[in-house]
Amino acid sequence: MTLQEKIGQRLMTGFSGTEIPEEFRQAVKKHKIGNVVLFEDNVRDCAQLKQLCRDIQDLIRKETGHSAFIAIDQEGGIVTRLQKDAVNVPGAMALGASGDPENAYRAGLLIGRELRSLGPNINFAPTVDVNSNPNNPVIGVRSYGDDPDLVARFTARSVQGLLDGGVMCTAKHFPGHGDTDTDSHLALPCVDKPLEELEQMELAPFRAAINAGVSAIMTTHILFPQIEPDPIPATMSRRIIQGLLRNNLGFQGIVVSDCMEMKAISGHYGISEGTLAAFKAGVDLVEISHHPQWCADAAARVLEAAEAGELDLEEMESSVNRILAYKERWIERAQPCDFDFGAAREESRLMMEQTITEVSRPASGPLSLKNPLCIGCEPYQTSLVENVTDKPGNPFGTQISEELGGTCADMERNPTPEAIAALVEQAKSHGCAVVGTFNAIANPGQLELIHALARSGVSTAVVALRAPYDLRDLPKTVWGIAAYEYSPESIRAAAKVLRGELQPTGKLPVRL
């Protein structure tokens, strides 16, 4: 292989649209880019995804002589790149609430088999961060919980499920993104902890993932000044990647970066220079997710540096050999896989019903659901990684009112005092109020509405459709239910609890 071909094997890029664009073809042809990451806008339906993956493999095999890693972030829950004709398993925190690590295995197995049948061969999941900071804007319900032991147990079974399902899997975000209040997509966070604290909290799930045979570990764009004194994030730190991950934890698989287009890298170091620094630090596979030309520019910069003697060519060879060995095992020797979508949906539904958590119940017991006013807001993208988009509408209010036989009422994302007063007045003419909150911890008007309903004497139930932190400090007269995600499946399960048809067996995996 030429030096350019070796560099291409260590790069991954993506593109917009449901067909391969010319810009991507040229990047592959000229710079031998050997790997692809797909996002929601690349997927119209399962049949189209399957054809797209075939086309990608044909192109990259023709131009590079090797198969492509085709990656996707199919975590379940709020990070689900597949469309409605696919299967959406519960997200990590919901599975954590079920209390049964075997649900993490079953969810991983379903995801693995589904992806194997459609064409992606490496899943950028599970998220193994310990969500120790309730104000974390980007991890939250993507984490199994805030207890490192619980997260480690669920991580191990998720990894095994994905592997048994036939795809490579990726533990992320090393050495930990759980204790931040900043999104690395938008800024450069800092976790100022000594190694001893990281060992007790952040690193425990990564050790579990390694012991379970995880294929890859994704680095995070976060400063860790007590283990890397230079002002560079983990992705660019040799101390963290070679010292901590390789030497201390003994990881022998593929080290992949998070996207270099994120502001934590692009806004502080630049994509090309950040890519070069990641190569020097020991990252095997660098992800530049959305713009093939930016990946091509980075490839040219790395080639220039390598030819100038700035890169260790023995390390380059070892990294490429590692990548090719995984491609041989997981792509060339992989067997075709059929997938029963109907059976998988039923299994996912049963898992979802195990996740619904009763956080509080009035002393008087459940509500009388005669003529409920069902209040909800539109879901929206709280971080750039989520597949939730800003679309007008109130799916919770619409669905829950159909399920309970009530009336739908729209709530603003952050209701004003005037809007709260109007909803309370409307609720007084109904038997009760059922409120679906969404990221209320950042939109206190939703919480004020709940308190105003309670003060007015309206019987009220609250369903938290994202993080359960919305249910902290509820009035004692309010019924609080955690559903962990804003999806038809979770709303349907919550409705069954409200109707008394389903006993809520979930347990909070975080402290409120």
HELIX and SHEET records of a PDB file:
HELIX    1   1 LEU A    3  GLN A    9  1                                   7    
HELIX    2   2 GLU A   22  HIS A   31  1                                  10    
HELIX    3   3 GLU A   40  ASN A   42  5                                   3    
HELIX    4   4 CYS A   46  THR A   64  1                                  19    
HELIX    5   5 ALA A   92  SER A   98  1                                   7    
HELIX    6   6 PRO A  101  LEU A  118  1                                  18    
HELIX    7   7 GLY A  140  ARG A  142  5                                   3    
HELIX    8   8 PRO A  148  GLY A  165  1                                  18    
HELIX    9   9 LEU A  195  GLN A  200  1                                   6    
HELIX   10  10 LEU A  203  ASN A  211  1                                   9    
HELIX   11  11 ALA A  234  MET A  236  5                                   3    
HELIX   12  12 ARG A  238  ARG A  238  1                                   1    
HELIX   13  13 ARG A  239  ASN A  248  3                                  10    
HELIX   14  14 LYS A  263  SER A  266  1                                   4    
HELIX   15  15 ILE A  271  ALA A  281  1                                  11    
HELIX   16  16 PRO A  292  GLU A  307  1                                  16    
HELIX   17  17 LEU A  313  LYS A  327  1                                  15    
HELIX   18  18 GLU A  328  GLU A  332  3                                   5    
HELIX   19  19 PHE A  341  GLU A  353  1                                  13    
HELIX   20  20 PRO A  395  LEU A  404  1                                  10    
HELIX   21  21 PRO A  417  ALA A  427  1                                  11    
HELIX   22  22 ALA A  440  ALA A  442  5                                   3    
HELIX   23  23 PRO A  444  ARG A  455  1                                  12    
HELIX   24  24 PRO A  468  LEU A  471  5                                   4    
HELIX   25  25 PRO A  488  ARG A  499  1                                  12    
SHEET    1   A 2 LEU A  11  THR A  13  0                                        
SHEET    2   A 2 VAL A 286  ILE A 288  1                                        
SHEET    1   B 6 ASN A  35  LEU A  38  0                                        
SHEET    2   B 6 PHE A  69  ILE A  72  1                                        
SHEET    3   B 6 ILE A 122  ASN A 123  1                                        
SHEET    4   B 6 MET A 168  PHE A 174  1                                        
SHEET    5   B 6 ALA A 216  THR A 219  1                                        
SHEET    6   B 6 ILE A 254  SER A 257  1                                        
SHEET    1   C 6 THR A 357  SER A 360  0                                        
SHEET    2   C 6 VAL A 478  ALA A 482 -1                                        
SHEET    3   C 6 THR A 460  ALA A 464  1                                        
SHEET    4   C 6 CYS A 432  THR A 437  1                                        
SHEET    5   C 6 PRO A 372  GLY A 376  1                                        
SHEET    6   C 6 THR A 407  ASP A 410  1                                        
END                                                                             
